Amino acid sequence: MKTFNILLSSIDDVKNFVNIVNKYNFDVDLTSGRYVVDAKSIMGIFSLDLSKPIRVDVHSENAEAFIEEMKPFMS
């Protein structure tokens, strides 16, 4: 499992993030405080506090391409 933080500061950031995550067939979770949501769920993401960095947990060992695509969102 790989873990890093991202910041989604606009609605467009959230849409772009979800589009990227949905291209991959492994699970990705987002954690904000005590809440954990599926990163492929746009409604779940909007339930989080987007003013703070969000932890991303990637449930795959072969996630290098995914992590490279996440660089614009990393905080």
N, C-alpha and C positions, 0 to 999 in steps of 0.2 A: 504494500500500500504506500502511495506517495501522498504527502500533505504539503500544502502551501496556502498562502492567503491571497485573496483578491479584493478589489474594490469595484463595485458596480455603481457608478455615480449618475447614470441616466437611464431612461427607459430603453434607449437604443442600445446601451451597453448590455442590459438584461436580455434583450431580444437576440443580439449577436452572440452572447454567451450561450444561451439555450440552443441556438442553431448549431454552434460548434459542438457542444456536448452531445447532441442527438446524432451526430455523425459517427460516434463511437459506440461499440456494442458492450462496453463494460459499465459498471455502476459508478456513479459519482455522487457523493453526498456533500451538502453544504451545511455548515454548523455556525450558528450565531447565538451566543449565549447558551441557553439550554435547549434550543430548538435545532432539530436536524431535519432537512428536507431533501428530496430527490432533486438533483441539479437539472434533470430533464423536465421538471415541472415549472412552467413560468408562473403559475399561481402560487406554488410553494415558495418560490423565490421572493415574490412580492409580499409574502407574509413575514419576511425577515426584516430586521433593522438594517437598511441599506446605507445608513450614514456611517457605519463602522465597517472595518475589514471583516470579511467572511472567510472562514476556514474551508478549504476544499480537500476532501478525502477521495482519492482516486483508487478504486479497488481493482488495480491491475498492475502487473510488474512491467508490462510493455506499453508504457504511456508517454514515451519520449515525444512523439509527434503531437499528442494532445497537449502536453506541457508547453511545447514550443508555441502552439496556437494560443495558449493562455497568457503569454508574456505581456500583451498590452493591458491586461486586467490586473496583473500582479502588483501588490502594494509593498 
